[in-house]
Amino acid sequence: MKNLISLILSILLISTFASGETVKLEKIIDLKGKKKKNIVEVLFGKKPDLLIKPVSIVEIDKGLYCVTDQSNGRIVIINEKGDRKKNISTFNGKNFISPVSCARGNSGGFYVSDSYYRSVIEFGKDLKYKRILISDQNRRITGIYFYLGKLFCTDTQNHQVVIYDLEGKEILHFGDRGSEIGKFNYPTHIVVDTDSIYITDALNFRVQIFDHSGEFVATFGRNGRSGGEFSKPKGIAVDSEKRIYVTDVMFDNIQIFDSSGQFLHYFGGPGSGDLNFWMPSGILLDKAGRIFVLDTYNSRIQIFKVIQETE
């Protein structure tokens, strides 16, 4: 059924930007790790070092990335080749259980949300545990994004957006459960730019946009199978041209919209080949304009670039 829905969507969607641009695959980072067990693993039952479910990514330094591996309960630091630089499975004497999202902080440090502990944990540039920035059993923080000294978070449990300062003090929250404008139904991912806060309102099948004071600005998307419609929207990113990129877990693709929410383009489809995805989740746009898509159940990152069709 899922493949049939994706096929229908592929037929209905337009495959090029209105501007004549398109998306080109640049490279694939394989995150499957070791497949064969060595003698120690055979004797002592140690599992192969597989990165099974990468769900979020952030560049913490030039060419160095933090990836949350939710199913294995750890953070993996990799370079652009996919080489493992460090596995981080613990913080403050605890094991990660459900690391969901990561965000770059000040001076090369980074933050990680763990939905099980209902906490946001800070690490320094040295990749070492620094402190628990936020811990609130009344909230379930999932998506996080750092911008200009503030941490912007989605609280999926309370269907809200919450903004904190660098001491973990709540500055602002907005939203409530519902389908009306300005309300949410399980918001998951968040991205912020100079003017706006963009939220994936997952079970309302839409994206909502707010200003930095929490005032509603715009919304787009609905449940459906055509271009500009969603089945299960998840990751979100915005480029320098204010184009909005949204991953859809059920359609196995990425849809692109202009700043007003007008559908422009999509790429992807179900499978394990180039330009195919299997439940993609997180998405990152770097300063070079490349698009990093976490192809979650294919255990890889696919990197794309927007180009003119003549290139």
Secondary structure in CASP SS format (residue, H / E / C, confidence):
PFRMAT SS
TARGET T0000
AUTHOR 0000-0000-0000
METHOD secondary structure of the structure
MODEL  1
M C 1.00
K H 1.00
N H 1.00
L H 1.00
I H 1.00
S H 1.00
L H 1.00
I H 1.00
L H 1.00
S H 1.00
I H 1.00
L H 1.00
L C 1.00
I C 1.00
S C 1.00
T C 1.00
F C 1.00
A C 1.00
S C 1.00
G C 1.00
E E 1.00
T E 1.00
V E 1.00
K E 1.00
L E 1.00
E E 1.00
K E 1.00
I E 1.00
I E 1.00
D E 1.00
L C 1.00
K C 1.00
G C 1.00
K C 1.00
K C 1.00
K C 1.00
K C 1.00
N C 1.00
I H 1.00
V H 1.00
E H 1.00
V H 1.00
L H 1.00
F H 1.00
G C 1.00
K C 1.00
K C 1.00
P C 1.00
D C 1.00
L C 1.00
L C 1.00
I C 1.00
K C 1.00
P E 1.00
V E 1.00
S E 1.00
I E 1.00
V E 1.00
E E 1.00
I E 1.00
D E 1.00
K C 1.00
G C 1.00
L E 1.00
Y E 1.00
C E 1.00
V E 1.00
T E 1.00
D E 1.00
Q H 1.00
S H 1.00
N H 1.00
G C 1.00
R E 1.00
I E 1.00
V E 1.00
I E 1.00
I E 1.00
N E 1.00
E C 1.00
K C 1.00
G C 1.00
D C 1.00
R E 1.00
K E 1.00
K E 1.00
N E 1.00
I E 1.00
S C 1.00
T E 1.00
F E 1.00
N C 1.00
G C 1.00
K E 1.00
N E 1.00
F C 1.00
I C 1.00
S C 1.00
P E 1.00
V E 1.00
S E 1.00
C E 1.00
A E 1.00
R E 1.00
G C 1.00
N H 1.00
S H 1.00
G H 1.00
G C 1.00
F E 1.00
Y E 1.00
V E 1.00
S E 1.00
D E 1.00
S C 1.00
Y C 1.00
Y C 1.00
R C 1.00
S E 1.00
V E 1.00
I E 1.00
E E 1.00
F E 1.00
G C 1.00
K C 1.00
D C 1.00
L C 1.00
K C 1.00
Y E 1.00
K E 1.00
R E 1.00
I E 1.00
L E 1.00
I E 1.00
S E 1.00
D C 1.00
Q C 1.00
N C 1.00
R C 1.00
R C 1.00
I E 1.00
T E 1.00
G E 1.00
I E 1.00
Y E 1.00
F E 1.00
Y E 1.00
L C 1.00
G C 1.00
K E 1.00
L E 1.00
F E 1.00
C E 1.00
T E 1.00
D E 1.00
T C 1.00
Q C 1.00
N C 1.00
H C 1.00
Q E 1.00
V E 1.00
V E 1.00
I E 1.00
Y E 1.00
D C 1.00
L C 1.00
E C 1.00
G C 1.00
K C 1.00
E E 1.00
I E 1.00
L E 1.00
H E 1.00
F E 1.00
G C 1.00
D C 1.00
R E 1.00
G C 1.00
S C 1.00
E C 1.00
I C 1.00
G C 1.00
K C 1.00
F E 1.00
N C 1.00
Y C 1.00
P E 1.00
T E 1.00
H E 1.00
I E 1.00
V E 1.00
V E 1.00
D C 1.00
T C 1.00
D C 1.00
S E 1.00
I E 1.00
Y E 1.00
I E 1.00
T E 1.00
D E 1.00
A H 1.00
L H 1.00
N H 1.00
F C 1.00
R E 1.00
V E 1.00
Q E 1.00
I E 1.00
F E 1.00
D E 1.00
H C 1.00
S C 1.00
G C 1.00
E C 1.00
F E 1.00
V E 1.00
A E 1.00
T E 1.00
F E 1.00
G C 1.00
R C 1.00
N E 1.00
G C 1.00
R C 1.00
S C 1.00
G C 1.00
G C 1.00
E C 1.00
F E 1.00
S C 1.00
K C 1.00
P E 1.00
K E 1.00
G E 1.00
I E 1.00
A E 1.00
V E 1.00
D C 1.00
S C 1.00
E C 1.00
K C 1.00
R C 1.00
I E 1.00
Y E 1.00
V E 1.00
T E 1.00
D E 1.00
V C 1.00
M C 1.00
F C 1.00
D C 1.00
N E 1.00
I E 1.00
Q E 1.00
I E 1.00
F E 1.00
D C 1.00
S C 1.00
S C 1.00
G C 1.00
Q C 1.00
F E 1.00
L E 1.00
H E 1.00
Y E 1.00
F E 1.00
G E 1.00
G C 1.00
P E 1.00
G C 1.00
S C 1.00
G C 1.00
D C 1.00
L C 1.00
N C 1.00
F E 1.00
W C 1.00
M C 1.00
P C 1.00
S C 1.00
G C 1.00
I E 1.00
L E 1.00
L E 1.00
D C 1.00
K C 1.00
A C 1.00
G C 1.00
R E 1.00
I E 1.00
F E 1.00
V E 1.00
L E 1.00
D E 1.00
T H 1.00
Y H 1.00
N H 1.00
S C 1.00
R E 1.00
I E 1.00
Q E 1.00
I E 1.00
F E 1.00
K E 1.00
V E 1.00
I E 1.00
Q E 1.00
E C 1.00
T C 1.00
E C 1.00
END
